[in-house]
Amino acid sequence: MNSPNPALSEILFASSRCLAAVQTGHSLTEALAKLPSKMRPAAQAVAWYAMRHWGLAQAWRDFALSRQPKPWLSCHVALTLLLLDAAMIEHGHAGEDSLQSPLDQYCPRYAPHTLVDQAVRAAELAKQGKAGCGLVNAVLRRFQRERPAFLAAVKHNPVARWNHPAWWIKKLKANYPKDWQTILDATLTPPKLVLRINRRLTSTEQVLVAFHVAGYRCRSLGQDSIMLEDSAVVSALPGFTQGHWSVQDQSAQLAAPLLGLRDGLRVLDACAAPGGKTAHLLELADVKLTALDHDSSRLARVKENLSRLQLMTGDVTLKVADARALEQWWDRQPFDAILADVPCTASGVVRRHPDIAWLRRESDVSQTTMLQREILDALWQTLAPGGRLLLVTCSVFPEEGEGQAQAMLTRHADAIRLPAPGQILPEPATDSAPGHDGFFYAAFERKALDR
Ligand SMILES: C[S@@+](CC[C@H](N)C(=O)[O-])C[C@H]1O[C@@H](n2cnc3c(N)ncnc32)[C@H](O)[C@@H]1O
C-alpha cells in the first residue's frame, strides 16, 4: 500500500526541520505541508511522536547541555535533532505491548546505536559542520549510557512525565482534580482514523464493503461513522476523491445534529474553515447556508472540501469576513440556526495535533476567551427569535466552555439554555475503540423579549 520509505537519516532531517519551525512558533501541519509528498507521512509520524515526548526530550536537553558551551543553545537544527532522537530512542524502548502507533508503520523500533548513527547523518544533511555533528553524536551516546539514571532523576518532573508545559498541567490539575491524569493520558495517545459517511452519496455499508475489498480493516461505530483499525494516507483510501466520506472525530460529529435542522432553514456557519462541520450540516438537510471565515486561504479549503463532497450548490454562500463586523457581511436577514465553532486554544485536540501543547502560551486562554465573547455577541444579533445558536469549542479549559456559556446567559437576557452535552473530556484510543477529542457544546434559543 505504501511506496518504499525514505532513509531514516532523511526522515530525521526533514522532521527536525519541521520541529525547529514549531520551536519558532509555526504550526507543525504547515511545516509538514512544505515537505515533498514522498517524505511527508514518515516525517509526520516521527514529528508527532517526538511532540508527544517533547517534555522528556527537553528535560534531557537541559540535563545534557548544562555542560556544553552556550553558543550551541541557539543552534536550532542540532538541538532539535537531539530532542527528536532522544524521543525516538524512547520509541525503541517502548514495550512490545504498547499500542501500535502510526510511527511503527514507517520506523521500526530501531536499536539506539542505529538511531544515533542516523541522527549524526541527519546533522550532516543539515550542514551542521564537524562540531555540530560531534555534539549530536556525543550527547546522544551519553543519553544511551545514562538513560536509566536520567529517567530516575526526572521521575518527579511533571513536564518530563506528562509531556505538556508546566502551566498546562497546573491548569488541568486545578480544574479537574480527579481527572487531570486521565485527560493527559488520553491526549498523549494517538487517535484512530474516524470517518463520517456522506449519506447524500453513499451508505456506511457500501463504504465498509469498499474498504474491506481494498484490504483495510474497519468497522461501523453506529450512525454515519466508521473507524479504521490501521493508519493510512487519507487521500489514498477508497471513495476519498468521490466524496464518499470525511475524516471527523466522533466528538466533532455531534455538532451538526445538535442544531436540529430542517429543510429550508437559513443557517449560518460563522467560523467555518476548513468546513468539516459545514459539510455535515449540508449532508443533514436542504438548508440555505452561509459559511463565514475571516481567513481567505482557510475558506478556500471549505470550497475545496464541499466540492469534493458534491455539496457546493447554489444554496451555499461562502464569505470572507470577521464575524464580529456585521456591517461587512450581514444582509440583516436573521438566521434560524447558527453554528458558532469559535476559535479556541484547541486544548481538546492535542492528541491529533500534538504541537498545540507546545505552541500555546498561558495568556492565549484569556485572549481567545475574549475573542469568542465578541464573536458570540455579534452573532446573537443575527439570530431570529426562536432560532438556535450552538457554541462549540475543541477545548478542555473551562473558560472556553462552561465559563463562556454562563457568561453568555448573563449578557443576553433573551437567551435560553437548551440541552447539549457540555464538556466532553478526551478519551484515549484503544485497539478496539477510537477514543475521542475534548469538546464543549452549549446550545441557546433566542426568545422574544416581550414574550
Ligand atoms: C475551530 S475553527 C473552525 C472549524 C470548523 N468549524 C470545522 O469544523 O472544520 C475556527 C475558525 O474560526 C476562524 N476565525 C477566527 N476568528 C474569526 C473571526 N473573527 N471571524 C470569523 N472567523 C474567524 C478561524 O480562521 C478558523 O477557521
Ligand as a Chemical Component Dictionary entry (heavy atoms), coordinates in Angstrom:
data_LIG
# 
_chem_comp.id                   LIG 
_chem_comp.type                 NON-POLYMER 
_chem_comp.pdbx_formal_charge   0 
_chem_comp.three_letter_code    LIG 
# 
loop_
_chem_comp_atom.comp_id 
_chem_comp_atom.atom_id 
_chem_comp_atom.alt_atom_id 
_chem_comp_atom.type_symbol 
_chem_comp_atom.charge 
_chem_comp_atom.model_Cartn_x 
_chem_comp_atom.model_Cartn_y 
_chem_comp_atom.model_Cartn_z 
_chem_comp_atom.pdbx_ordinal 
LIG C1  C1  C 0  -12.334 25.884 15.319 1  
LIG S1  S1  S 1  -12.022 26.506 13.740 2  
LIG C2  C2  C 0  -13.473 26.037 12.870 3  
LIG C3  C3  C 0  -13.507 24.595 12.450 4  
LIG C4  C4  C 0  -14.644 24.306 11.505 5  
LIG N1  N1  N 0  -15.934 24.704 12.039 6  
LIG C5  C5  C 0  -14.705 22.855 11.091 7  
LIG O1  O1  O 0  -15.474 22.089 11.652 8  
LIG O2  O2  O -1 -13.977 22.474 10.157 9  
LIG C6  C6  C 0  -12.259 28.221 13.971 10 
LIG C7  C7  C 0  -12.241 29.037 12.701 11 
LIG O3  O3  O 0  -12.591 30.377 13.064 12 
LIG C8  C8  C 0  -11.938 31.254 12.181 13 
LIG N2  N2  N 0  -11.967 32.598 12.810 14 
LIG C9  C9  C 0  -11.184 33.096 13.784 15 
LIG N3  N3  N 0  -11.533 34.340 14.103 16 
LIG C10 C10 C 0  -12.601 34.644 13.327 17 
LIG C11 C11 C 0  -13.418 35.798 13.194 18 
LIG N4  N4  N 0  -13.218 36.889 13.938 19 
LIG N5  N5  N 0  -14.419 35.766 12.281 20 
LIG C12 C12 C 0  -14.617 34.676 11.510 21 
LIG N6  N6  N 0  -13.866 33.564 11.586 22 
LIG C13 C13 C 0  -12.883 33.547 12.486 23 
LIG C14 C14 C 0  -10.571 30.640 12.002 24 
LIG O4  O4  O 0  -9.967  31.092 10.805 25 
LIG C15 C15 C 0  -10.899 29.148 11.987 26 
LIG O5  O5  O 0  -11.025 28.691 10.674 27 
# 
loop_
_chem_comp_bond.comp_id 
_chem_comp_bond.atom_id_1 
_chem_comp_bond.atom_id_2 
_chem_comp_bond.value_order 
_chem_comp_bond.pdbx_ordinal 
LIG C1  S1  SING 1  
LIG S1  C2  SING 2  
LIG S1  C6  SING 3  
LIG C2  C3  SING 4  
LIG C3  C4  SING 5  
LIG C4  N1  SING 6  
LIG C4  C5  SING 7  
LIG C5  O1  DOUB 8  
LIG C5  O2  SING 9  
LIG C6  C7  SING 10 
LIG C7  O3  SING 11 
LIG C7  C15 SING 12 
LIG O3  C8  SING 13 
LIG C8  N2  SING 14 
LIG C8  C14 SING 15 
LIG N2  C9  SING 16 
LIG N2  C13 SING 17 
LIG C9  N3  DOUB 18 
LIG N3  C10 SING 19 
LIG C10 C11 SING 20 
LIG C10 C13 DOUB 21 
LIG C11 N4  SING 22 
LIG C11 N5  DOUB 23 
LIG N5  C12 SING 24 
LIG C12 N6  DOUB 25 
LIG N6  C13 SING 26 
LIG C14 O4  SING 27 
LIG C14 C15 SING 28 
LIG C15 O5  SING 29 
# 
